[in-house]
Amino acid sequence: MTGENNGQRMAGDWGRRGFIGALAATAATAVAASAPAASAAPPGRPPNRARPLFLGTYTTKPGGGTGLGLATYDEATGQITGTGTLTGVPDPSYLCVHPSGRTLYAVNEQEQGGVTAVGLSPAGPEVLGARGTGGAGPCHLSVHPSGRWLLSANYLSGSVAVHPVQRSGALGELSDLVTHSSPPPGPGQDGPHAHQIVTSPDGGHLLAVDLGNDTVYSYRLDAKRGKLTQVSYATLRPGSGPRHLTFHPSGRFAYLANEVDNTVVVCAYDPASGRLTPGAPQSTGTGEGTSYPAQLLVTREGTFAFLANRGHNSLTRYAVEAGGARLRLLDTVPVGGDFPRHIAFSPSQRLLFAANQKSSSVSVFQVGKGGRLRLASEPFAAPVAVCALPL
């Protein structure tokens, strides 16, 4: 693992908010310094409030990028400004940030799967090194709330991996690897396909969503050794293809986007046992056929949920009712691009970003009263955009 000393010099007393604030201030300064004088804000208009934005792509696909995309966005207008590319990060198709805000992690979605750590500082991002995930085609990763463990899902080999996070933010050697072998694959599937691994809101369990097995697995994590122990699993109806799970802020309910049968499912969650109990499939509002729903987001207050529909090229808006136990379909809006692979809120949740893979663009929406979405500006061109991470 390289870059350990550089990572250590970033250590300090800033919390995430202070550190990201400093990073945003540096981004704003860099944008202002590089902009021509004629682009200065007119009298009466607020100054540029640039915040960091990182863009995931495929580097080995035609038309793809050359590394991790770097940009900023204006919190008020949603306008994105490209600032460059960090090379040395192959196929960074999914991104997440450490709770401290000092380190970003990217999957390397390749046959020999890996995860790359990127140090973030006001001086600019810096690759700290990479580790193998022990599997093929990693497509999702997340950091345990303790900040001590990085969790990743290997799609092609149907396994989940754990890496220790060092004090610098760099990664240690793989501490555990678990392959989903039971129940058997669903109809039309050639094996397990782990698509996500995330920690429950109370921190007690890890939940791994497997599209190939139509199953969500619940694990306990040994916080000292980085080892996983399966405690339960929930099976969806055959052929549903669960892809992505999002928790309600209460921690008692979770919402599943099912890629194959074009549905969403509200699940009850028991924090004590880690058991997930799926409810009945619900409409995505996209009509007949497969729309390949990708991902759900839930607002911080737990009042609205949004779903990205890749085939329909839309975002579905739901009202969250009964304390999180029910989703009520409200409407769908065009996403302004083709194949929205990933959606994310800005930290304020006043903006929603959609990474559109096939149109190589990022759409930005303002989130208004009642959760209504309004396209903030023209989509930003980004090569094979598959993930947008606003900080």
C-alpha positions as a printed NumPy array, in Angstrom:
array([[  0.   ,   0.   ,   0.   ],
       [  1.509,   3.296,  -1.079],
       [  1.043,   6.833,   0.159],
       [  0.925,   6.032,   3.87 ],
       [  3.02 ,   9.026,   4.924],
       [  1.05 ,  11.386,   2.721],
       [ -2.176,  10.068,   4.22 ],
       [ -0.851,  10.556,   7.744],
       [ -0.063,  14.207,   7.179],
       [ -3.759,  14.806,   6.532],
       [ -4.685,  13.645,  10.011],
       [ -5.814,  16.467,  12.273],
       [ -8.532,  17.675,  14.591],
       [-11.124,  18.584,  11.955],
       [-14.42 ,  16.738,  12.077],
       [-16.091,  15.825,   8.818],
       [-18.063,  19.064,   8.558],
       [-15.042,  21.275,   9.204],
       [-12.831,  19.276,   6.871],
       [-15.327,  19.238,   4.016],
       [-15.911,  22.944,   4.625],
       [-12.199,  23.582,   4.166],
       [-12.198,  21.373,   1.075],
       [-15.171,  23.307,  -0.312],
       [-13.475,  26.615,   0.377],
       [-10.405,  25.423,  -1.491],
       [-12.587,  24.255,  -4.393],
       [-14.325,  27.63 ,  -4.524],
       [-10.961,  29.425,  -4.514],
       [ -9.645,  27.194,  -7.295],
       [-12.747,  27.784,  -9.426],
       [-12.611,  31.533,  -8.838],
       [ -8.904,  31.654,  -9.666],
       [ -9.354,  29.742, -12.922],
       [-12.448,  31.621, -14.101],
       [-12.15 ,  34.585, -16.449],
       [-12.906,  37.996, -15.028],
       [-16.024,  38.278, -17.182],
       [-17.606,  35.312, -15.345],
       [-17.656,  37.053, -11.958],
       [-21.092,  37.139, -10.31 ],
       [-23.168,  40.182, -11.342],
       [-24.152,  42.738,  -8.658],
       [-26.842,  41.368,  -6.374],
       [-26.126,  37.693,  -7.177],
       [-24.635,  35.567,  -4.371],
       [-20.979,  34.549,  -4.899],
       [-20.113,  31.077,  -6.182],
       [-20.661,  28.506,  -3.425],
       [-18.547,  25.737,  -4.892],
       [-18.554,  22.365,  -3.175],
       [-16.655,  19.186,  -4.154],
       [-18.231,  16.677,  -6.531],
       [-16.632,  13.361,  -7.515],
       [-17.744,  11.4  , -10.575],
       [-17.418,   7.656, -11.117],
       [-17.016,   6.163, -14.583],
       [-15.715,   3.183, -16.495],
       [-12.185,   3.624, -17.794],
       [-12.173,   0.427, -19.877],
       [-15.426,   1.   , -21.815],
       [-15.689,   2.909, -25.112],
       [-16.227,   6.596, -24.408],
       [-15.375,   6.178, -20.737],
       [-13.215,   8.365, -18.57 ],
       [ -9.553,   8.184, -17.668],
       [ -9.958,   8.078, -13.906],
       [-11.928,   9.661, -11.079],
       [-13.794,  12.727, -12.325],
       [-13.27 ,  15.93 , -10.304],
       [-15.776,  18.775, -10.266],
       [-17.517,  21.342,  -8.087],
       [-21.163,  22.36 ,  -7.838],
       [-22.959,  25.491,  -6.733],
       [-25.286,  24.694,  -3.839],
       [-27.73 ,  27.435,  -4.829],
       [-27.986,  26.838,  -8.576],
       [-26.862,  23.221,  -8.965],
       [-24.441,  24.227, -11.71 ],
       [-21.502,  21.819, -12.11 ],
       [-17.994,  22.903, -13.103],
       [-15.436,  20.299, -14.142],
       [-11.998,  20.695, -12.549],
       [-10.061,  17.703, -13.892],
       [ -9.435,  13.984, -13.463],
       [ -7.498,  11.936, -10.921],
       [ -5.764,   9.154, -12.843],
       [ -4.589,   5.88 , -11.319],
       [ -8.132,   4.824, -10.317],
       [ -9.33 ,   2.178, -12.822],
       [-13.058,   1.676, -13.433],
       [-14.241,   3.657, -10.374],
       [-17.926,   2.793, -10.874],
       [-19.045,   3.41 ,  -7.273],
       [-17.751,   5.872,  -4.688],
       [-18.202,   6.568,  -0.992],
       [-16.526,   8.78 ,   1.607],
       [-15.133,   7.997,   5.064],
       [-17.138,   9.435,   8.   ],
       [-14.234,  11.817,   8.707],
       [-14.516,  13.251,   5.188],
       [-10.76 ,  12.847,   4.705],
       [-10.759,   9.771,   2.469],
       [-12.761,   8.694,  -0.559],
       [-13.058,   5.059,  -1.646],
       [-13.762,   3.724,  -5.125],
       [-14.449,   0.227,  -6.371],
       [-12.344,  -0.952,  -9.294],
       [-14.992,  -2.889, -11.217],
       [-12.746,  -5.324, -13.05 ],
       [-12.27 ,  -9.09 , -13.326],
       [ -9.602,  -8.875, -10.634],
       [-11.651,  -6.621,  -8.395],
       [-10.151,  -3.956,  -6.186],
       [-10.89 ,  -0.963,  -3.989],
       [ -8.85 ,   2.242,  -4.101],
       [ -8.369,   4.767,  -1.289],
       [ -8.044,   8.446,  -2.23 ],
       [ -6.884,  10.98 ,   0.331],
       [ -8.806,  14.266,   0.332],
       [ -7.157,  17.454,   1.489],
       [ -7.289,  21.16 ,   0.626],
       [ -4.146,  20.514,  -1.434],
       [ -6.108,  18.143,  -3.686],
       [ -6.971,  14.436,  -3.953],
       [ -4.195,  11.846,  -3.866],
       [ -4.277,   8.1  ,  -4.507],
       [ -3.215,   6.261,  -1.339],
       [ -3.23 ,   2.802,  -2.915],
       [ -5.479,  -0.152,  -3.715],
       [ -6.333,  -3.599,  -2.356],
       [ -7.884,  -6.626,  -4.012],
       [-11.448,  -7.553,  -3.058],
       [-10.922, -11.281,  -3.535],
       [-13.619, -11.378,  -6.209],
       [-14.716, -10.118,  -9.605],
       [-16.653,  -7.032, -10.606],
       [-17.063,  -5.133,  -7.314],
       [-19.934,  -2.678,  -7.799],
       [-20.683,  -1.223,  -4.337],
       [-18.851,  -0.258,  -1.18 ],
       [-19.555,   1.511,   2.101],
       [-17.67 ,   2.412,   5.266],
       [-18.772,   0.994,   8.613],
       [-19.941,   3.843,  10.918],
       [-16.95 ,   3.184,  13.192],
       [-14.715,   4.24 ,  10.302],
       [-12.549,   1.169,  10.879],
       [-13.814,  -1.156,   8.125],
       [-14.515,  -0.851,   4.405],
       [-17.222,  -3.169,   3.068],
       [-17.562,  -4.094,  -0.61 ],
       [-19.76 ,  -6.285,  -2.811],
       [-18.33 ,  -8.375,  -5.69 ],
       [-21.107,  -8.62 ,  -8.262],
       [-19.686, -11.205, -10.656],
       [-18.514, -13.629,  -7.966],
       [-21.405, -13.069,  -5.541],
       [-19.302, -12.29 ,  -2.485],
       [-18.825,  -9.56 ,   0.109],
       [-15.453,  -8.397,   1.431],
       [-14.107,  -6.543,   4.462],
       [-10.921,  -4.433,   4.604],
       [ -9.473,  -2.684,   7.654],
       [ -9.126,   1.093,   7.381],
       [ -5.84 ,   2.443,   8.709],
       [ -5.541,   5.73 ,  10.575],
       [ -4.331,   7.429,   7.412],
       [ -7.44 ,   6.272,   5.536],
       [ -5.396,   3.757,   3.523],
       [ -6.591,   0.145,   3.43 ],
       [ -5.11 ,  -2.977,   4.964],
       [ -5.236,  -6.511,   3.605],
       [ -8.575,  -8.268,   3.208],
       [ -9.853,  -9.447,   6.603],
       [-12.845, -11.491,   5.41 ],
       [-14.56 , -12.71 ,   2.247],
       [-17.951, -14.45 ,   2.224],
       [-19.548, -15.973,  -0.886],
       [-23.338, -16.3  ,  -1.077],
       [-23.92 , -20.014,  -1.699],
       [-27.475, -20.521,  -0.381],
       [-30.291, -20.26 ,  -1.373],
       [-29.779, -21.227,  -5.026],
       [-29.837, -18.616,  -7.795],
       [-33.167, -17.269,  -8.996],
       [-34.719, -17.966, -12.418],
       [-32.543, -16.803, -15.291],
       [-29.518, -16.266, -13.039],
       [-26.164, -18.047, -13.368],
       [-25.182, -17.649,  -9.736],
       [-25.095, -15.193,  -6.847],
       [-24.545, -11.513,  -7.692],
       [-23.872,  -9.38 ,  -4.631],
       [-24.924,  -5.825,  -5.461],
       [-24.706,  -3.899,  -2.184],
       [-23.518,  -4.096,   1.404],
       [-24.608,  -1.487,   3.924],
       [-24.765,  -1.059,   7.714],
       [-28.124,  -0.78 ,   9.477],
       [-28.813,   2.654,  11.057],
       [-28.192,   1.333,  14.585],
       [-24.85 ,  -0.139,  13.495],
       [-25.784,  -3.612,  14.705],
       [-25.899,  -5.498,  11.419],
       [-24.636,  -5.442,   7.854],
       [-27.114,  -6.159,   5.078],
       [-25.941,  -7.555,   1.733],
       [-28.306,  -7.445,  -1.238],
       [-27.83 , -10.248,  -3.78 ],
       [-29.564,  -9.857,  -7.133],
       [-28.727, -13.369,  -8.337],
       [-30.129, -15.168,  -5.292],
       [-33.155, -12.855,  -4.783],
       [-31.952, -12.564,  -1.196],
       [-30.859, -10.025,   1.416],
       [-28.337, -11.447,   3.929],
       [-27.875, -10.073,   7.455],
       [-24.457, -10.286,   9.118],
       [-22.855,  -9.31 ,  12.37 ],
       [-19.383,  -7.796,  12.142],
       [-16.67 ,  -8.667,  14.636],
       [-15.421,  -5.12 ,  15.192],
       [-12.001,  -6.324,  16.376],
       [-11.162,  -8.906,  13.716],
       [-13.238,  -7.71 ,  10.748],
       [-15.021, -11.047,  10.403],
       [-18.625, -11.592,   9.245],
       [-21.149, -13.982,  10.789],
       [-24.447, -14.543,   8.976],
       [-27.435, -14.312,  11.339],
       [-30.415, -14.398,   8.965],
       [-31.553, -13.902,   5.41 ],
       [-34.715, -12.753,   3.661],
       [-35.723, -14.15 ,   0.277],
       [-37.675, -12.073,  -2.211],
       [-40.07 , -13.609,  -4.717],
       [-38.228, -15.59 ,  -7.439],
       [-37.006, -13.442, -10.3  ],
       [-37.326, -10.116,  -8.483],
       [-33.617,  -9.281,  -8.679],
       [-33.106,  -7.04 ,  -5.6  ],
       [-30.452,  -4.428,  -6.363],
       [-30.352,  -1.671,  -3.768],
       [-31.689,  -1.204,  -0.219],
       [-32.277,   2.106,   1.576],
       [-33.302,   2.499,   5.216],
       [-35.962,   4.796,   6.6  ],
       [-34.427,   7.165,   9.21 ],
       [-36.328,   5.341,  11.974],
       [-34.276,   2.218,  11.279],
       [-37.424,   0.072,  11.429],
       [-38.138,  -0.084,   7.699],
       [-36.111,  -0.478,   4.533],
       [-36.997,  -0.079,   0.864],
       [-35.747,  -2.392,  -1.879],
       [-35.414,  -1.586,  -5.571],
       [-35.909,  -4.79 ,  -7.57 ],
       [-34.099,  -4.545, -10.898],
       [-35.51 ,  -7.549, -12.737],
       [-39.261,  -7.454, -12.028],
       [-39.529,  -3.629, -11.958],
       [-40.897,  -3.272,  -8.421],
       [-40.129,  -1.745,  -5.045],
       [-40.745,  -3.5  ,  -1.736],
       [-41.222,  -2.074,   1.749],
       [-39.507,  -4.301,   4.333],
       [-39.912,  -4.352,   8.102],
       [-36.57 ,  -4.492,   9.921],
       [-35.895,  -5.839,  13.415],
       [-32.726,  -4.193,  14.821],
       [-32.361,  -6.808,  17.551],
       [-32.159,  -9.826,  15.232],
       [-31.172,  -8.169,  11.969],
       [-34.136,  -9.865,  10.308],
       [-35.708,  -8.234,   7.265],
       [-39.347,  -9.051,   6.406],
       [-40.333,  -8.087,   2.844],
       [-43.819,  -6.83 ,   2.07 ],
       [-45.766,  -6.956,  -1.192],
       [-44.188,  -5.694,  -4.444],
       [-45.26 ,  -2.178,  -5.498],
       [-45.313,  -0.268,  -8.76 ],
       [-42.475,   1.976,  -9.893],
       [-44.939,   4.099, -11.875],
       [-43.187,   3.319, -15.161],
       [-45.841,   1.144, -16.801],
       [-45.44 ,  -2.293, -18.331],
       [-42.091,  -3.87 , -19.066],
       [-38.754,  -3.841, -17.306],
       [-37.461,  -0.425, -16.351],
       [-34.408,  -1.645, -14.431],
       [-34.972,   0.395, -11.244],
       [-31.578,   1.224,  -9.824],
       [-31.694,   2.927,  -6.478],
       [-33.916,   4.547,  -3.835],
       [-33.209,   7.635,  -1.74 ],
       [-35.159,   8.691,   1.358],
       [-35.188,  12.233,   2.7  ],
       [-33.611,  12.959,   6.063],
       [-37.05 ,  13.602,   7.597],
       [-38.338,  10.307,   6.211],
       [-41.236,  11.919,   4.347],
       [-40.368,  11.298,   0.681],
       [-38.53 ,   8.674,  -1.343],
       [-37.116,   8.832,  -4.874],
       [-36.381,   5.977,  -7.277],
       [-34.126,   6.039, -10.354],
       [-35.603,   4.136, -13.326],
       [-32.944,   3.368, -15.926],
       [-35.131,   1.964, -18.71 ],
       [-37.848,   4.614, -18.287],
       [-35.268,   7.409, -17.845],
       [-37.228,   8.871, -14.963],
       [-37.31 ,   9.518, -11.241],
       [-40.3  ,   8.265,  -9.266],
       [-41.477,  10.242,  -6.241],
       [-43.164,   8.503,  -3.306],
       [-44.745,   9.84 ,  -0.153],
       [-43.552,   7.905,   2.888],
       [-46.463,   7.235,   5.222],
       [-47.373,   5.371,   8.417],
       [-44.043,   6.134,  10.046],
       [-42.142,   4.513,   7.205],
       [-44.334,   1.43 ,   6.759],
       [-45.921,   2.553,   3.502],
       [-44.865,   4.122,   0.185],
       [-47.505,   5.981,  -1.83 ],
       [-46.709,   6.592,  -5.493],
       [-46.985,  10.278,  -6.396],
       [-45.488,  10.783,  -9.875],
       [-42.538,  10.307, -12.198],
       [-40.438,  13.018, -13.825],
       [-38.015,  12.757, -16.774],
       [-34.413,  12.522, -15.605],
       [-33.024,  14.577, -18.484],
       [-30.611,  11.839, -19.53 ],
       [-30.328,   8.199, -20.526],
       [-30.045,   5.316, -18.042],
       [-29.814,   6.949, -14.568],
       [-27.475,   4.491, -12.849],
       [-27.015,   6.333,  -9.533],
       [-28.693,   9.139,  -7.581],
       [-27.452,  11.086,  -4.551],
       [-28.487,  14.026,  -2.393],
       [-26.229,  16.957,  -1.662],
       [-25.534,  17.19 ,   2.108],
       [-28.297,  19.812,   2.466],
       [-30.683,  17.596,   0.453],
       [-31.736,  20.668,  -1.505],
       [-30.184,  19.089,  -4.606],
       [-30.467,  15.617,  -6.12 ],
       [-27.831,  14.375,  -8.59 ],
       [-28.444,  11.674, -11.211],
       [-25.563,  10.008, -13.075],
       [-26.803,   9.   , -16.531],
       [-24.626,   6.215, -17.911],
       [-25.698,   6.01 , -21.562],
       [-25.945,   9.761, -22.198],
       [-22.652,  10.443, -20.366],
       [-24.205,  13.192, -18.293],
       [-25.137,  14.261, -14.778],
       [-28.545,  15.84 , -14.148],
       [-29.114,  18.052, -11.098],
       [-32.548,  18.641,  -9.588],
       [-33.684,  21.126,  -6.983],
       [-35.802,  19.393,  -4.33 ],
       [-38.71 ,  21.662,  -3.487],
       [-41.739,  21.688,  -1.246],
       [-43.528,  18.368,  -1.158],
       [-40.433,  16.682,  -2.554],
       [-41.139,  18.075,  -6.024],
       [-38.199,  17.868,  -8.412],
       [-37.204,  20.599, -10.843],
       [-34.27 ,  20.314, -13.222],
       [-31.788,  22.914, -11.983],
       [-29.757,  23.42 , -15.163],
       [-28.624,  21.736, -18.343],
       [-27.097,  18.286, -17.675],
       [-23.333,  18.277, -17.212],
       [-21.318,  16.235, -19.707],
       [-19.287,  13.483, -18.005],
       [-17.923,  10.368, -19.766],
       [-20.017,   7.263, -18.975],
       [-21.215,   8.78 , -15.698],
       [-22.235,   5.944, -13.369],
       [-21.828,   7.568,  -9.936],
       [-22.052,  11.135,  -8.611],
       [-20.828,  11.86 ,  -5.076],
       [-21.483,  15.434,  -3.878],
       [-19.793,  16.466,  -0.619]])
